Amino acid sequence: MDMMNGIAAMSMTMSAAAIQQQASISVEKKVMDSQELAAQELLQMLPPQTSIIDTYA
């Protein structure tokens, strides 16, 4: 029975780790979305560009 308890405990541990990882990924996705929105708002606040910048120089 001790081996069965060990297998069950390992299964529960792996399941908890998978759930924690999924939650972490979801939070990171939300953060990335909010940062993208903030960047878009900052870009909209910039004045329109009237001249061309030579990036080949």
All heavy atoms as TSV, in Angstrom:
chain	resi	resn	atom	element	x	y	z
A	1	MET	N	N	0.808	-1.204	0.000
A	1	MET	CA	C	0.000	0.000	0.000
A	1	MET	C	C	0.852	1.270	0.000
A	1	MET	O	O	0.407	2.293	-0.486
A	1	MET	CB	C	-0.909	0.036	1.234
A	1	MET	CG	C	-2.241	-0.653	1.079
A	1	MET	SD	S	-3.088	-0.223	-0.415
A	1	MET	CE	C	-4.665	0.168	0.183
A	2	ASP	N	N	2.051	1.183	0.523
A	2	ASP	CA	C	2.905	2.365	0.596
A	2	ASP	C	C	3.252	2.878	-0.802
A	2	ASP	O	O	3.311	4.080	-1.022
A	2	ASP	CB	C	4.175	2.038	1.383
A	2	ASP	CG	C	4.943	3.283	1.750
A	2	ASP	OD1	O	4.297	4.330	1.921
A	2	ASP	OD2	O	6.179	3.206	1.852
A	3	MET	N	N	3.456	1.963	-1.739
A	3	MET	CA	C	3.780	2.376	-3.114
A	3	MET	C	C	2.585	3.085	-3.756
A	3	MET	O	O	2.743	4.082	-4.463
A	3	MET	CB	C	4.186	1.166	-3.946
A	3	MET	CG	C	4.616	1.495	-5.335
A	3	MET	SD	S	5.206	-0.006	-6.119
A	3	MET	CE	C	5.532	0.589	-7.738
A	4	MET	N	N	1.384	2.582	-3.470
A	4	MET	CA	C	0.178	3.202	-4.020
A	4	MET	C	C	-0.002	4.619	-3.470
A	4	MET	O	O	-0.385	5.531	-4.208
A	4	MET	CB	C	-1.059	2.354	-3.694
A	4	MET	CG	C	-1.060	1.002	-4.387
A	4	MET	SD	S	-1.122	1.166	-6.178
A	4	MET	CE	C	-2.850	1.389	-6.416
A	5	ASN	N	N	0.287	4.794	-2.186
A	5	ASN	CA	C	0.177	6.131	-1.592
A	5	ASN	C	C	1.203	7.073	-2.215
A	5	ASN	O	O	0.913	8.251	-2.443
A	5	ASN	CB	C	0.374	6.063	-0.083
A	5	ASN	CG	C	-0.809	5.441	0.621
A	5	ASN	OD1	O	-1.918	5.423	0.103
A	5	ASN	ND2	N	-0.575	4.897	1.807
A	6	GLY	N	N	2.392	6.561	-2.481
A	6	GLY	CA	C	3.425	7.375	-3.110
A	6	GLY	C	C	3.027	7.801	-4.510
A	6	GLY	O	O	3.244	8.945	-4.910
A	7	ILE	N	N	2.451	6.877	-5.263
A	7	ILE	CA	C	1.994	7.186	-6.626
A	7	ILE	C	C	0.871	8.221	-6.584
A	7	ILE	O	O	0.858	9.182	-7.359
A	7	ILE	CB	C	1.555	5.904	-7.359
A	7	ILE	CG1	C	2.771	5.010	-7.617
A	7	ILE	CG2	C	0.832	6.238	-8.662
A	7	ILE	CD1	C	2.428	3.636	-8.152
A	8	ALA	N	N	-0.059	8.039	-5.661
A	8	ALA	CA	C	-1.175	8.983	-5.539
A	8	ALA	C	C	-0.667	10.366	-5.139
A	8	ALA	O	O	-1.118	11.393	-5.676
A	8	ALA	CB	C	-2.189	8.475	-4.525
A	9	ALA	N	N	0.285	10.394	-4.200
A	9	ALA	CA	C	0.830	11.679	-3.764
A	9	ALA	C	C	1.568	12.370	-4.903
A	9	ALA	O	O	1.445	13.591	-5.082
A	9	ALA	CB	C	1.763	11.474	-2.570
A	10	MET	N	N	2.331	11.615	-5.675
A	10	MET	CA	C	3.057	12.200	-6.808
A	10	MET	C	C	2.080	12.719	-7.857
A	10	MET	O	O	2.289	13.785	-8.435
A	10	MET	CB	C	3.991	11.162	-7.423
A	10	MET	CG	C	4.792	11.699	-8.595
A	10	MET	SD	S	5.857	13.077	-8.187
A	10	MET	CE	C	7.240	12.199	-7.521
A	11	SER	N	N	1.013	11.990	-8.088
A	11	SER	CA	C	0.002	12.422	-9.052
A	11	SER	C	C	-0.639	13.733	-8.613
A	11	SER	O	O	-0.834	14.643	-9.426
A	11	SER	CB	C	-1.063	11.337	-9.197
A	11	SER	OG	O	-2.129	11.789	-10.003
A	12	MET	N	N	-0.960	13.842	-7.334
A	12	MET	CA	C	-1.571	15.068	-6.820
A	12	MET	C	C	-0.590	16.234	-6.899
A	12	MET	O	O	-0.972	17.361	-7.235
A	12	MET	CB	C	-2.049	14.852	-5.383
A	12	MET	CG	C	-3.252	13.924	-5.281
A	12	MET	SD	S	-3.740	13.546	-3.588
A	12	MET	CE	C	-4.091	15.149	-2.941
A	13	THR	N	N	0.675	15.974	-6.612
A	13	THR	CA	C	1.693	17.020	-6.680
A	13	THR	C	C	1.857	17.518	-8.110
A	13	THR	O	O	1.941	18.723	-8.361
A	13	THR	CB	C	3.036	16.489	-6.145
A	13	THR	OG1	O	2.858	16.068	-4.795
A	13	THR	CG2	C	4.114	17.548	-6.208
A	14	MET	N	N	1.908	16.580	-9.065
A	14	MET	CA	C	2.059	16.970	-10.471
A	14	MET	C	C	0.837	17.742	-10.954
A	14	MET	O	O	0.958	18.704	-11.710
A	14	MET	CB	C	2.306	15.728	-11.327
A	14	MET	CG	C	3.669	15.104	-11.102
A	14	MET	SD	S	3.932	13.574	-12.025
A	14	MET	CE	C	3.882	14.169	-13.710
A	15	SER	N	N	-0.341	17.339	-10.511
A	15	SER	CA	C	-1.562	18.039	-10.903
A	15	SER	C	C	-1.576	19.462	-10.336
A	15	SER	O	O	-1.931	20.412	-11.037
A	15	SER	CB	C	-2.778	17.269	-10.411
A	15	SER	OG	O	-3.968	17.946	-10.731
A	16	ALA	N	N	-1.170	19.604	-9.087
A	16	ALA	CA	C	-1.128	20.934	-8.471
A	16	ALA	C	C	-0.109	21.825	-9.185
A	16	ALA	O	O	-0.362	23.013	-9.400
A	16	ALA	CB	C	-0.794	20.814	-6.993
A	17	ALA	N	N	1.027	21.246	-9.565
A	17	ALA	CA	C	2.048	22.022	-10.283
A	17	ALA	C	C	1.528	22.468	-11.643
A	17	ALA	O	O	1.788	23.596	-12.071
A	17	ALA	CB	C	3.316	21.198	-10.436
A	18	ALA	N	N	0.802	21.597	-12.320
A	18	ALA	CA	C	0.247	21.949	-13.631
A	18	ALA	C	C	-0.777	23.073	-13.499
A	18	ALA	O	O	-0.792	24.009	-14.310
A	18	ALA	CB	C	-0.390	20.726	-14.278
A	19	ILE	N	N	-1.609	23.015	-12.469
A	19	ILE	CA	C	-2.611	24.066	-12.251
A	19	ILE	C	C	-1.920	25.384	-11.931
A	19	ILE	O	O	-2.305	26.446	-12.444
A	19	ILE	CB	C	-3.582	23.660	-11.124
A	19	ILE	CG1	C	-4.464	22.500	-11.609
A	19	ILE	CG2	C	-4.433	24.840	-10.672
A	19	ILE	CD1	C	-5.295	21.865	-10.531
A	20	GLN	N	N	-0.880	25.334	-11.098
A	20	GLN	CA	C	-0.142	26.549	-10.752
A	20	GLN	C	C	0.514	27.154	-11.984
A	20	GLN	O	O	0.517	28.370	-12.171
A	20	GLN	CB	C	0.909	26.232	-9.695
A	20	GLN	CG	C	1.639	27.447	-9.193
A	20	GLN	CD	C	2.642	27.099	-8.106
A	20	GLN	OE1	O	2.906	25.940	-7.829
A	20	GLN	NE2	N	3.200	28.125	-7.488
A	21	GLN	N	N	1.055	26.299	-12.852
A	21	GLN	CA	C	1.689	26.798	-14.070
A	21	GLN	C	C	0.660	27.437	-14.993
A	21	GLN	O	O	0.914	28.493	-15.584
A	21	GLN	CB	C	2.406	25.659	-14.789
A	21	GLN	CG	C	3.184	26.099	-16.001
A	21	GLN	CD	C	3.927	24.948	-16.681
A	21	GLN	OE1	O	3.543	23.793	-16.537
A	21	GLN	NE2	N	4.954	25.275	-17.424
A	22	GLN	N	N	-0.514	26.829	-15.120
A	22	GLN	CA	C	-1.561	27.400	-15.957
A	22	GLN	C	C	-2.010	28.756	-15.424
A	22	GLN	O	O	-2.232	29.694	-16.200
A	22	GLN	CB	C	-2.757	26.446	-16.033
A	22	GLN	CG	C	-2.495	25.199	-16.838
A	22	GLN	CD	C	-3.642	24.199	-16.740
A	22	GLN	OE1	O	-4.580	24.382	-15.970
A	22	GLN	NE2	N	-3.558	23.120	-17.514
A	23	ALA	N	N	-2.127	28.870	-14.103
A	23	ALA	CA	C	-2.522	30.140	-13.508
A	23	ALA	C	C	-1.455	31.202	-13.758
A	23	ALA	O	O	-1.774	32.348	-14.083
A	23	ALA	CB	C	-2.767	29.965	-12.011
A	24	SER	N	N	-0.208	30.819	-13.631
A	24	SER	CA	C	0.897	31.755	-13.849
A	24	SER	C	C	0.907	32.246	-15.294
A	24	SER	O	O	1.090	33.437	-15.550
A	24	SER	CB	C	2.220	31.082	-13.506
A	24	SER	OG	O	3.296	31.931	-13.779
A	25	ILE	N	N	0.697	31.348	-16.228
A	25	ILE	CA	C	0.660	31.718	-17.644
A	25	ILE	C	C	-0.514	32.664	-17.921
A	25	ILE	O	O	-0.375	33.643	-18.660
A	25	ILE	CB	C	0.602	30.462	-18.536
A	25	ILE	CG1	C	1.948	29.729	-18.473
A	25	ILE	CG2	C	0.243	30.816	-19.971
A	25	ILE	CD1	C	1.943	28.357	-19.143
A	26	SER	N	N	-1.653	32.387	-17.308
A	26	SER	CA	C	-2.818	33.260	-17.503
A	26	SER	C	C	-2.544	34.670	-16.993
A	26	SER	O	O	-2.901	35.653	-17.639
A	26	SER	CB	C	-4.036	32.679	-16.783
A	26	SER	OG	O	-4.433	31.467	-17.377
A	27	VAL	N	N	-1.905	34.771	-15.837
A	27	VAL	CA	C	-1.574	36.083	-15.279
A	27	VAL	C	C	-0.594	36.806	-16.190
A	27	VAL	O	O	-0.739	38.002	-16.468
A	27	VAL	CB	C	-1.009	35.941	-13.849
A	27	VAL	CG1	C	-0.415	37.255	-13.365
A	27	VAL	CG2	C	-2.090	35.465	-12.896
A	28	GLU	N	N	0.410	36.089	-16.674
A	28	GLU	CA	C	1.390	36.707	-17.571
A	28	GLU	C	C	0.743	37.195	-18.862
A	28	GLU	O	O	1.108	38.261	-19.377
A	28	GLU	CB	C	2.522	35.734	-17.878
A	28	GLU	CG	C	3.451	35.515	-16.702
A	28	GLU	CD	C	4.646	34.641	-17.030
A	28	GLU	OE1	O	5.089	34.639	-18.197
A	28	GLU	OE2	O	5.130	33.969	-16.113
A	29	LYS	N	N	-0.207	36.438	-19.393
A	29	LYS	CA	C	-0.911	36.875	-20.598
A	29	LYS	C	C	-1.689	38.156	-20.335
A	29	LYS	O	O	-1.713	39.069	-21.171
A	29	LYS	CB	C	-1.852	35.782	-21.097
A	29	LYS	CG	C	-1.144	34.641	-21.793
A	29	LYS	CD	C	-2.130	33.605	-22.316
A	29	LYS	CE	C	-1.424	32.460	-23.013
A	29	LYS	NZ	N	-2.377	31.453	-23.501
A	30	LYS	N	N	-2.346	38.239	-19.168
A	30	LYS	CA	C	-3.093	39.454	-18.817
A	30	LYS	C	C	-2.146	40.649	-18.713
A	30	LYS	O	O	-2.454	41.751	-19.168
A	30	LYS	CB	C	-3.834	39.270	-17.487
A	30	LYS	CG	C	-4.930	38.262	-17.518
A	30	LYS	CD	C	-6.188	38.861	-18.050
A	30	LYS	CE	C	-7.319	37.852	-17.922
A	30	LYS	NZ	N	-8.532	38.327	-18.523
A	31	VAL	N	N	-0.982	40.440	-18.099
A	31	VAL	CA	C	-0.001	41.516	-17.961
A	31	VAL	C	C	0.473	41.969	-19.336
A	31	VAL	O	O	0.575	43.176	-19.605
A	31	VAL	CB	C	1.188	41.067	-17.088
A	31	VAL	CG1	C	2.338	42.052	-17.162
A	31	VAL	CG2	C	0.744	40.876	-15.644
A	32	MET	N	N	0.757	41.023	-20.221
A	32	MET	CA	C	1.212	41.374	-21.567
A	32	MET	C	C	0.140	42.153	-22.319
A	32	MET	O	O	0.441	43.116	-23.030
A	32	MET	CB	C	1.612	40.113	-22.338
A	32	MET	CG	C	2.904	39.494	-21.840
A	32	MET	SD	S	3.315	37.922	-22.622
A	32	MET	CE	C	3.460	38.385	-24.325
A	33	ASP	N	N	-1.117	41.750	-22.161
A	33	ASP	CA	C	-2.212	42.475	-22.818
A	33	ASP	C	C	-2.311	43.909	-22.307
A	33	ASP	O	O	-2.477	44.847	-23.098
A	33	ASP	CB	C	-3.538	41.750	-22.601
A	33	ASP	CG	C	-3.655	40.465	-23.401
A	33	ASP	OD1	O	-2.848	40.272	-24.350
A	33	ASP	OD2	O	-4.543	39.643	-23.086
A	34	SER	N	N	-2.205	44.080	-20.997
A	34	SER	CA	C	-2.315	45.436	-20.450
A	34	SER	C	C	-1.113	46.285	-20.856
A	34	SER	O	O	-1.263	47.490	-21.113
A	34	SER	CB	C	-2.463	45.400	-18.928
A	34	SER	OG	O	-1.288	44.921	-18.320
A	35	GLN	N	N	0.074	45.680	-20.944
A	35	GLN	CA	C	1.245	46.428	-21.397
A	35	GLN	C	C	1.107	46.819	-22.864
A	35	GLN	O	O	1.529	47.905	-23.265
A	35	GLN	CB	C	2.518	45.613	-21.179
A	35	GLN	CG	C	2.925	45.514	-19.730
A	35	GLN	CD	C	4.179	44.678	-19.535
A	35	GLN	OE1	O	4.578	43.924	-20.416
A	35	GLN	NE2	N	4.793	44.800	-18.379
A	36	GLU	N	N	0.518	45.959	-23.654
A	36	GLU	CA	C	0.304	46.284	-25.067
A	36	GLU	C	C	-0.658	47.468	-25.200
A	36	GLU	O	O	-0.431	48.382	-25.999
A	36	GLU	CB	C	-0.249	45.070	-25.810
A	36	GLU	CG	C	-0.457	45.318	-27.290
A	36	GLU	CD	C	-1.020	44.114	-28.034
A	36	GLU	OE1	O	-1.331	43.095	-27.397
A	36	GLU	OE2	O	-1.154	44.219	-29.258
A	37	LEU	N	N	-1.720	47.462	-24.408
A	37	LEU	CA	C	-2.662	48.577	-24.442
A	37	LEU	C	C	-1.999	49.876	-23.998
A	37	LEU	O	O	-2.231	50.936	-24.593
A	37	LEU	CB	C	-3.874	48.275	-23.558
A	37	LEU	CG	C	-4.846	47.227	-24.092
A	37	LEU	CD1	C	-5.913	46.904	-23.036
A	37	LEU	CD2	C	-5.502	47.711	-25.370
A	38	ALA	N	N	-1.176	49.796	-22.965
A	38	ALA	CA	C	-0.480	50.990	-22.488
A	38	ALA	C	C	0.466	51.518	-23.562
A	38	ALA	O	O	0.557	52.731	-23.771
A	38	ALA	CB	C	0.290	50.669	-21.211
A	39	ALA	N	N	1.155	50.627	-24.262
A	39	ALA	CA	C	2.069	51.055	-25.325
A	39	ALA	C	C	1.290	51.700	-26.470
A	39	ALA	O	O	1.725	52.711	-27.030
A	39	ALA	CB	C	2.877	49.866	-25.833
A	40	GLN	N	N	0.146	51.140	-26.813
A	40	GLN	CA	C	-0.672	51.728	-27.878
A	40	GLN	C	C	-1.145	53.131	-27.492
A	40	GLN	O	O	-1.150	54.048	-28.326
A	40	GLN	CB	C	-1.873	50.834	-28.173
A	40	GLN	CG	C	-1.517	49.556	-28.896
A	40	GLN	CD	C	-2.720	48.629	-29.075
A	40	GLN	OE1	O	-3.821	48.930	-28.621
A	40	GLN	NE2	N	-2.502	47.504	-29.728
A	41	GLU	N	N	-1.524	53.311	-26.228
A	41	GLU	CA	C	-1.962	54.637	-25.778
A	41	GLU	C	C	-0.806	55.628	-25.816
A	41	GLU	O	O	-0.988	56.786	-26.183
A	41	GLU	CB	C	-2.548	54.533	-24.378
A	41	GLU	CG	C	-3.898	53.829	-24.339
A	41	GLU	CD	C	-4.445	53.674	-22.937
A	41	GLU	OE1	O	-3.863	54.255	-21.990
A	41	GLU	OE2	O	-5.461	52.982	-22.783
A	42	LEU	N	N	0.389	55.178	-25.416
A	42	LEU	CA	C	1.555	56.061	-25.479
A	42	LEU	C	C	1.865	56.465	-26.921
A	42	LEU	O	O	2.187	57.616	-27.203
A	42	LEU	CB	C	2.773	55.380	-24.856
A	42	LEU	CG	C	2.806	55.310	-23.332
A	42	LEU	CD1	C	3.982	54.452	-22.877
A	42	LEU	CD2	C	2.899	56.703	-22.739
A	43	LEU	N	N	1.751	55.515	-27.840
A	43	LEU	CA	C	2.013	55.820	-29.248
A	43	LEU	C	C	0.994	56.810	-29.804
A	43	LEU	O	O	1.325	57.653	-30.637
A	43	LEU	CB	C	2.020	54.536	-30.081
A	43	LEU	CG	C	3.225	53.620	-29.872
A	43	LEU	CD1	C	3.039	52.302	-30.630
A	43	LEU	CD2	C	4.500	54.306	-30.326
A	44	GLN	N	N	-0.237	56.717	-29.329
A	44	GLN	CA	C	-1.262	57.651	-29.795
A	44	GLN	C	C	-1.012	59.059	-29.261
A	44	GLN	O	O	-1.417	60.044	-29.882
A	44	GLN	CB	C	-2.648	57.174	-29.362
A	44	GLN	CG	C	-3.126	55.963	-30.131
A	44	GLN	CD	C	-4.464	55.443	-29.624
A	44	GLN	OE1	O	-4.983	55.919	-28.617
A	44	GLN	NE2	N	-5.008	54.449	-30.309
A	45	MET	N	N	-0.325	59.178	-28.131
A	45	MET	CA	C	-0.039	60.494	-27.566
A	45	MET	C	C	1.118	61.193	-28.270
A	45	MET	O	O	1.285	62.403	-28.133
A	45	MET	CB	C	0.277	60.373	-26.074
A	45	MET	CG	C	-0.942	60.089	-25.233
A	45	MET	SD	S	-0.644	60.297	-23.466
A	45	MET	CE	C	0.391	58.899	-23.112
A	46	LEU	N	N	1.909	60.455	-29.019
A	46	LEU	CA	C	3.036	61.067	-29.731
A	46	LEU	C	C	2.526	61.974	-30.842
A	46	LEU	O	O	1.514	61.681	-31.479
A	46	LEU	CB	C	3.933	59.990	-30.338
A	46	LEU	CG	C	4.760	59.138	-29.381
A	46	LEU	CD1	C	5.472	58.026	-30.152
A	46	LEU	CD2	C	5.768	59.999	-28.651
A	47	PRO	N	N	3.225	63.073	-31.097
A	47	PRO	CA	C	2.808	63.942	-32.203
A	47	PRO	C	C	3.063	63.236	-33.533
A	47	PRO	O	O	3.945	62.363	-33.630
A	47	PRO	CB	C	3.709	65.167	-32.052
A	47	PRO	CG	C	4.877	64.702	-31.266
A	47	PRO	CD	C	4.396	63.584	-30.392
A	48	PRO	N	N	2.305	63.581	-34.553
A	48	PRO	CA	C	2.516	62.935	-35.857
A	48	PRO	C	C	3.911	63.251	-36.399
A	48	PRO	O	O	4.425	64.353	-36.225
A	48	PRO	CB	C	1.436	63.529	-36.747
A	48	PRO	CG	C	0.874	64.672	-36.017
A	48	PRO	CD	C	1.231	64.550	-34.580
A	49	GLN	N	N	4.485	62.276	-37.034
A	49	GLN	CA	C	5.843	62.441	-37.587
A	49	GLN	C	C	5.755	63.159	-38.934
A	49	GLN	O	O	5.048	62.726	-39.832
A	49	GLN	CB	C	6.496	61.082	-37.764
A	49	GLN	CG	C	7.930	61.159	-38.214
A	49	GLN	CD	C	8.567	59.769	-38.299
A	49	GLN	OE1	O	7.954	58.792	-37.921
A	49	GLN	NE2	N	9.758	59.730	-38.805
A	50	THR	N	N	6.498	64.259	-39.032
A	50	THR	CA	C	6.444	65.060	-40.276
A	50	THR	C	C	7.654	64.864	-41.142
A	50	THR	O	O	7.660	65.257	-42.294
A	50	THR	CB	C	6.280	66.547	-39.932
A	50	THR	OG1	O	7.368	66.943	-39.116
A	50	THR	CG2	C	4.968	66.807	-39.213
A	51	SER	N	N	8.718	64.311	-40.603
A	51	SER	CA	C	9.911	64.123	-41.409
A	51	SER	C	C	10.316	62.644	-41.392
A	51	SER	O	O	9.921	61.893	-40.519
A	51	SER	CB	C	11.074	64.978	-40.861
A	51	SER	OG	O	11.380	64.560	-39.548
A	52	ILE	N	N	11.107	62.283	-42.380
A	52	ILE	CA	C	11.553	60.904	-42.501
A	52	ILE	C	C	12.936	60.798	-41.849
A	52	ILE	O	O	13.833	61.608	-42.116
A	52	ILE	CB	C	11.626	60.470	-43.972
A	52	ILE	CG1	C	10.220	60.528	-44.583
A	52	ILE	CG2	C	12.223	59.078	-44.090
A	52	ILE	CD1	C	10.203	60.263	-46.072
A	53	ILE	N	N	13.089	59.803	-41.023
A	53	ILE	CA	C	14.381	59.578	-40.353
A	53	ILE	C	C	15.166	58.570	-41.169
A	53	ILE	O	O	14.687	57.480	-41.459
A	53	ILE	CB	C	14.174	59.064	-38.922
A	53	ILE	CG1	C	13.413	60.110	-38.115
A	53	ILE	CG2	C	15.518	58.748	-38.266
A	53	ILE	CD1	C	13.006	59.634	-36.731
A	54	ASP	N	N	16.403	58.937	-41.566
A	54	ASP	CA	C	17.245	58.057	-42.353
A	54	ASP	C	C	17.902	57.042	-41.422
A	54	ASP	O	O	18.778	57.366	-40.633
A	54	ASP	CB	C	18.320	58.868	-43.088
A	54	ASP	CG	C	19.161	58.005	-44.023
A	54	ASP	OD1	O	18.790	56.831	-44.236
A	54	ASP	OD2	O	20.183	58.501	-44.517
A	55	THR	N	N	17.451	55.795	-41.510
A	55	THR	CA	C	17.996	54.755	-40.642
A	55	THR	C	C	19.146	54.010	-41.294
A	55	THR	O	O	19.726	53.130	-40.689
A	55	THR	CB	C	16.904	53.740	-40.264
A	55	THR	OG1	O	16.361	53.173	-41.459
A	55	THR	CG2	C	15.798	54.414	-39.456
A	56	TYR	N	N	19.484	54.346	-42.539
A	56	TYR	CA	C	20.570	53.670	-43.242
A	56	TYR	C	C	21.914	54.390	-43.063
A	56	TYR	O	O	22.929	53.902	-43.501
A	56	TYR	CB	C	20.258	53.539	-44.730
A	56	TYR	CG	C	19.120	52.589	-44.992
A	56	TYR	CD1	C	17.850	53.053	-45.300
A	56	TYR	CD2	C	19.315	51.211	-44.919
A	56	TYR	CE1	C	16.802	52.188	-45.540
A	56	TYR	CE2	C	18.273	50.329	-45.141
A	56	TYR	CZ	C	17.028	50.821	-45.454
A	56	TYR	OH	O	16.000	49.965	-45.681
A	57	ALA	N	N	21.901	55.550	-42.481
A	57	ALA	CA	C	23.131	56.334	-42.335
A	57	ALA	C	C	24.059	55.707	-41.323
A	57	ALA	O	O	23.713	55.020	-40.442
A	57	ALA	CB	C	22.811	57.763	-41.947
